[in-house]
Structure formats: structure tokens, C-alpha cells
Amino acid sequence: MPEWDAARIGVPDLLDLPAACRYDGPMKQNTLYLIIGALAVAVIALGVYIFREETKPKGVELRIDETGISVQEN
């Protein structure tokens, strides 16, 4: 791993995007796949949540089960 020499590196060198985006091996690529996968899971989960909220029936929900009767307003 290269060490940073603050005296040798100027501000324009730190903002050099092609150098910052350079491929540094499989670890960086795996991290990118992990970030993309996490974003995909988040988008899918948000979509499922919104779909369930939109398709929920409006009004009063009456539930009868082994614990008793429950009434919930939607």
C-alpha cells in the first residue's frame, strides 16, 4: 500500500478523478459489487413496503384469532 506524502501531493493531485477511480484489484471491485447489491436490496425492500401500504384496505380491520378480537383502523 503506498504511503501518502502530504508535502509531495498538492491539492490538484488529490482531485485527480482518473487517478482516484483507477482499478486497484479485486478488493475494490468486490466493494463496488457489495455497494450495488446493498442498493438493489434497499430499492426492492422499499418497493415491497410501498406496494403493501398502497394495497392495504382502507377502513376498519377486524381480526379474530386465538388471542381474541382486535379492531384496527387503517
Secondary structure by P-SEA (a helix, b strand, c coil): cccccccccccccccccccccccccaaaaaaaaaaaaaaaaaaaaaaaaaaaaaaccccbbbbbccccbbbbcc
